[in-house]
Amino acid sequence: MDTTNLTDLIDQQLTLAGQGDTSGRSARTLHGGKGNALRQTVVVMLAGHRMDEHLSPGEATLLLLAGSVRVHTADRQIDVGEGDFIVLPRERHSVDALEDTAFLLTVIKPLGHGYSE
């Protein structure tokens, strides 16, 4: 059984997000990935950066570990703060980091995408 210290991981990812490219974000998958229906990823975004509009490949939730974000859809927006948990909309959405932010993104891809029960 492996453990991951999220505080240390967030610090590492914040450093990576500030290096190299201009995306202002970094991510590390903790569980799942290619070939798995369940994927859990820690995503870090620096203040003022955006995750452009996209559609989730399956059901998704977001647990804010630090900071705050604003989630936008075509007709609404919601501010999410530290400790908040939301079910992401099953429609196109974008995410803006209102401050340096870390969240746990959990995605469950539906059956029929190369996965079986």
N, C-alpha and C positions, 0 to 999 in steps of 0.2 A: 504494500500500500504506500503510495507516494503522497507527500504533502507539498503544498505551495504556499508560501507566505505572501499574501496579496499586498501587504504594505510594501515589502521589498520589491515585488514585481511592478507595482505602480511606479515606484521611484525609478526603476530601471527603464520602464516604458516612457516616462516623462522625459528622461534624458535622451532616449532615442528619438522621440517626437521632435525634439529641438535640433536635431542634427540632420545633415544631408539635404533632403528634399524640402519642398515648401508645403507639403500636405498638413503639417502640424499635428500629425497623429501617428500612433503606433499601436500595434495589437499583437497579442499572443494567445493562441488557442490553448486552453487548458485541458479540454476533453473533446474527443471526437475529431471531426475533420473528414477528409475524403473517405467515402465508403461507409460513413456512419450517419444515421438519421439525426442524432443529437449532437449539437456542437455548442460548446461554451467557450467564449472568448472574452478576455479582458481588453477593452479598448480605451486608449488614452488620447484625449484631444486637448491641444493647447487653446487657451482663451482666444476667441475671435476666429477660430477655424470652423469649417463646415464639412459635414459628410453630405455630399450632393444627393439630390433626389434619387431614390431607388425603391425597388420593390423587394421585400423579403422573400427568400426562397421557400419559406414555410412559416409556421407560427413562431412568433418571437416575443421575448420579454427583455426588458432592460431594468437592471438594478443599479441605481446610482451609488457608487462607492465613495466618491469625493467630487466636490464641485457642483456645477449645475449646467443643464442643457435646455434647449428649447426644441421641441419636436414639431415640425410643420407638416401639414397635409394640405390638400388643395383648398379646404374650406375652414381649417381651424389650426390652432397651435396650443401647446401645453408646455408649461415650464415644469421641469423635473429637478428636484433638489436632492442633496445628499440623504441617503436612506430611503428615497422613494423607489417604488417598484411599479412599473407600468407594463401592460400588454401593448405591444406596438401595433399600430393599425395595419389591417390587411389591405392597404392601399399605398400608393406612392407617397413617400415621405422623405424629409431631410432632417438633419440634426445639426444644430448650432451649439458650439461650446461657449457658454456665457462667461466661464472662467476655466482655468485648468481643471480638467475633468477626467475621471476614470469611471467606467461602468462595466458591469458584467452583462454581456449579450448572450442570451440563450436562444438557439434556433432549433426547431424540430422540423425537418424536411418531411413532407407528406409521402406516404406510400405511393409507389408508381414512379418514383424518380430514381430507380435502380436499387430500391430498398424493399425488403420483404419483412413480414411480421415475424 
